[in-house]
Amino acid sequence: MTSAERIEDFLAAVKTAFAEGALIRLKLGGYHGAEAELRGVEIKKITVKGGDKFSFTYRYKTRDIIKNFIQPEAIGLLRKGLAEEFRSARLEAIGFDLTFERNGEKVRLKRVEAEGRQAPSGGHDRAKNRPLAGSDKPWLQALGLVGKDGAVRNDAQDKFRQINRMVEIFAPLIQALHAQNPLIVDMGAGKGYLDFALYDYLAGVGRQAEIVGVEMRRGLVEEGNRIAAASGFSGLRFAEGTILDFDASGADAVIALHACDTATDDAIFQGIKAGAQLIAVAPCCHKQVRRQMQAGSADGRLDFLLRHGTFLEKQAEMVTDGLRALLLEANGYRTKVFEFVSDAHTPKNNLIVAQKGGAGPREAALARIEEVKALFGIERHYLEGLLGP
């Protein structure tokens, strides 16, 4: 049997497990492709509005990237990966494990039967950490997410979904903090959707926390404090002020959702200055770096991309957030960047999560920052100016 035939046998087993709901996980290892920092890929089956899909989690040295594919796309990527890029793979299914090993042109498959495994949940939106499953909470109506009948309003469906997803992400991160009663500061809180949902969820699982929503609009601050008091949320409050002016000393976690342009950097800076164990931001707008890239001092080899406005915008977003991740790493944080919700619900759907400790050498991160800036013609990232020399 040829190597190509053994690869097809492995893919056939993957497709069967996927179709029968028996696929628990699929791991690809021994990567030797062009992406230097890619360590491996983990794959599972998910069920979303559009049907069943393969969810690929690309594990990089300092971040994870999640991409979902329909079956033909996924199988095509696997076929190429097994033939050219990965030396090993392991399919875990309900009834068996199938191991793939490639050594040059030789491919080996080994199947081992397994018993007692449960069928995996294919739900993309897992039930755990879902604070808004019950819509009888007074604050939901006060914030305009549900109507008087208790049903989620049609014009609030996307917001409702985003909040659920954010709490699903943040809850385990906050529960892992060392502080018994952690202080969580939400920079640019707006109406405080996340703050109410997160506080409600944590209280429901017996986890004490103090949450402060920082917002410069006095009316929103007053309304947030009124709703918090009416809800009996004694550990939730809102404070009037700008991100940079607020004293975040003692914060265990600093978060910011869709703070525009450099306001995201202000929040990151406050988190680093406070020594927060957790910093998490969902950036919005990327004007500061884009203006420098647009000035035309980037490496000329990038002209085929940067001369097109739509490509420039996307590149500016990635470069801005990539530099933010590197600057966090240079200051002692290990980082991950991933999509927290489908772009069908919001185009600004990337989340940078930074946890203190475990970062690589500071010098290596600083050197990489200088390389990126030179490549894209960036004189200085705004966050660099805040952090200083």
N, C-alpha and C positions, 0 to 999 in steps of 0.2 A: 504493500500500500504506500502511495507517495505521500510526501509531506502535505501537499495541497489537499489530498483526500482526507488526511487525519484532521486538518483544520476544519474541513467541511463537516466531518463527524462531530467535532466539538461544537460547531455552530448549530448543528441540527439538534444537539442535546439542549443547547441554550434556548432555541426557539420552542422546543417542546415544553421545557420547564416554564417558559414565559407564558405559553398558551394555556397550560394547565394550572396556572397559579401556584406552581411548585418552586419557583425560583426564589431562593432565600437571599443569596448574594453572589456576585461574581467579582473576583479580584484579579487585576492584571499587575504583574510585577516584572522585575528585570528589565526596566525600560532603558533603551540605548538609542533613542531618537534624537532629534535636533533640539529639543527643549531641555536645557541643561538642568533646570531646577525641578523638573517633573519627577516625582518619586514613584507614582503608581496611580491606578484608577480603580475605583470601587463602583459597582453597578448594581442597581436594584430595579424592581418593577414598581411603578406608581400608577395610580388612577387619577386622572384629572378630567376637567370638563370635556376635553376633546377626545377622551378615551384612554386606553392603556399605553404607557410609554416606558422606555428605558431611561432611567435617571443616572447619568454619569457624574461622579464626583472626582475631579482631577486633583490629586494631592500633590501640591507643590511644597517646597521647603518651608515657606512662611505663609502660605495661604491655600485655600481650597476654592475651586471654581466648579459650580454645578451647572450642567447642561442636560436638557431633556430631548430625547429623540424618538421619533416613531420607529417601528421595527425595521423597515428597510434601511433607514439611515444608520441605525445602531449596528445592524449586522454588517453593513459595509465598512463601518469604522473598525469593528472587531476583526473582520477578515484582514484588513490592511495591517492592523496592529499586531495580530498574531503572526503574520507572515514577515513583518519587517521591523517592528519596534519593541515588542515585548517578548522576553524569553520564557515567561511562565504565566499561567493563568489557573485559577481554581474556581470551579463552578460548584456552589453548595445548593443542593435542591432538597426537597422533603425526603426523598428515598435514597439519595446517593450523593457522593462527592466525585467530581471528575477533574483530574489534574492534567494540565497541558504543560509540556516542557519542550523547548526548542533549543537545539544545540547546532548552530549553523544551519545546514540543510536537513538535519534529522529532527523529526518530531515524534514525541512519545506521549501516549495517552494512558492514564491509569484511573480505573473506576473502582470505588470502594462503596459498598452498600452501607446505608445508615438507617437507623430506626428511631422512632419516638419523636421526630421533629414535628413541630406545628406549622401549619400553613402560614406564611407571612401575611401581614396586613399590607394591601396595596394602596391604602389611602394616602394621598399626597398631603392632605390636611388631617394630621393625626388628632385624635380626640384629646390627648393629654395636653395640659397647659392651655386649654381653650377656655378663657374666663368668660366669654360672652355667649356661651351656649344657651344660658338662660337669659331671656330678655326682659325679666321682671325687675331689673335693678333700676332704682329711681334715677341714678346718674345717667343711664343710657338715654332716658327720655329727656332729661334736663339738657344734655348735650346735643339733642336733635338726631340721635342715631336711630331711635325707634319712635313709632307713633303712639298715640293713646291706646291703640289696640294691642300694643306689645310687639308688633311685627317690625322687623328692620325696614326702614324706609327705602324705597326704590333708589332714591338719589344718594343713599348712604351705604349701598352694598359694597362698593370698592373700599371705602374707608373702614367699614366693619371688618372686611377680610384682612386688610392691612394691619389693623390693630391686633386682631387675633394672631396673625403671623408674628408680629413683633414681640408679643408677650410669649409666644411659644419659643422664640429665640432667647429672649432676655431672662425669662424665669429661671432656667437651669444655670445660667451664668451668674445671676445674682445669688441664687441659693448656694453656689459654690464659693462665694466670698467668705473670707475668714471672720469678718466682723459679725458679732451676734445680732446687732441691730444696725445694719449698714445704712449709710447716708448715700442716697442716690440723687444726683442733681441733673435735671433735664434742662438743657440750655436752649432757649427759644421755644418754650413749651406750647405757645399758641393757646388753644382751648383746653389743652391737657388731656386729650383722648388717651394717649398711652399711659399717662400718670395715673388716671383713674382706673384703667383696666389692670395695670400692673399692681397697684396697691390692693385692689379688690382681690386679685388672684392670690397674691402673697398672703394676705390676711386669711383667705380661705384655706390655705394649706398650712396655716400656723406659723408662718415666717414673718417675724416683725421686721419692719423697715421704715425709715424716714425718707420721704420723697419730697423734693423741693423743685417746683417748676419755675424757672426764671423766664420772665416775659416783660418786654418793655411797654406793652400797651396796658395802661391802667385798668381799662374796662374789663379786659380779659382776666387780669389778676383778681379783681374784685369778684367777678362772676365765678371764677374757679374756686376761690376761697368760700364763697357762699354755698356752692354745690357740695364741696368737700365737707363743710360743717353739717349741712342738711343730711349727708350720707353717713355721718358718724365716722368719717375717716380722719381721726385725730392726728395721724402721722403724715398727712398729706397737706402741703400748703403751697401757695404761690407767692413769689416775691417779684416786685417791680424793679426792673433794671436791665442794663445791657449785659451781654455775655462777659465782656472783658472787665466790667466794673464790679461784677458779683464776686464776693469772697467765697471761693469754693474750698477753702481749707478744711481738711478732714473728710472730704468726699471719698467714698469707697468706689463709687462708679460715677462717671460723667457720660451722659448721652446727649445726642442732638439729632433730631430727625428733620431733614430738608431745610437746614439752616443755609441760607443763600450765600453762594460764593465763599468769600473769606470768613464769613461767620462760622462756617464749619471749622476752619483753622483756629479761630478764637476758642471754640469749645475744646478742640484737641489740646491746645496750649494750656487751657485751664486744668484739664485733666492731668497732663504731665506735671504741671507746676504743683498740683495738689498731691501728686504721688498716688493717684487713684489706681486701684488694682484692675479696674475695667474701664476702658474707653470705647464707646461704640457710636459711630456717626453714619448717617445716611445722607451723603452730600447732595446738594442741589445747586445747579449753575456752576460753571467753571470758567469765569471770565478772566480772572487775574493771569493765569498761565496762558490762556488762549491768546490774549493780547500780545504777549511776548512772542509766541510762536508765529502769530500773524505778521509780526514785524519783518519776517523774512530772513532771520539769521540762523535758521535751522540748517542741519546738514543737507546739502543740495540733493543728495540721493533720496531724500524724503519728499521731494517736490511733487512726484507723481501722486502722492496722497494729500499733502498739505495745500496744494493749489485749488482743491475742491472744497467748497465751504462745508458740505455735509461731512466729509471725511475729517476735515480740520476739527470740527466740533467734537466728533467722537474721539479723535486722537487726544484732544485737549482734556477731555474727561478722564481718559485712561491714564494719561501722563500725570495729571494733577493728583489723582487718587493713588497712583503708584508711588509718587514722591511722598505723599502723606504717609503711606505704609512704611516706606524706607526711613522717613524721619522718626516715626514711632519706634522702629527697630533700633535706630541709632540712639534712642533714649531709653532702651531697656525693655521694650514691649515686643512680644511675638504677635504677629498679625495674621488675620485672614480677611479676604475680600470675596464676597459672594452676593448673588442675587437673593433678596429676601422675599420677593413676591414677583409674580409674572409681570412682564412689561405690558401685558394687556390691561393691567390695573393702574400702573403708574410708570412713566418712562424713566423716572429717577428711582431705580430700584436696587442700587448697589449698597451694601452695608460693609463698613470697615469695622472689624472687631479687634481690639487690641487688649491683651492681657499681660500684666506686668510679670517680667521674669522670663527666662528661657530664650532670650533673643541671641542672635549671633554677635560676633565682634563688632563693636561700634565703628572701628576704623574701616571695616569692609563696607558697612552700610553707607558711611560718609563718602567713601571713594565711588561707590555706585551712584550716589546722588549726583556727584560732579560729572560723571560720565553721561548720565541721562540729560542733565541740563545742557551740556555741551552739544549733545546729539540734536536736541530739539530747540536750541537757541534760546534757552531760558537763563536770564541773568540771576534771578533770585525767586524762590518760592516764598510766598507771603509768610508761611509758617516758619521758615528759617529765620526771618526777621524777628518774629516773636520770641523764638527760642534763643536767639543771640548766638555768639561765637561758640 
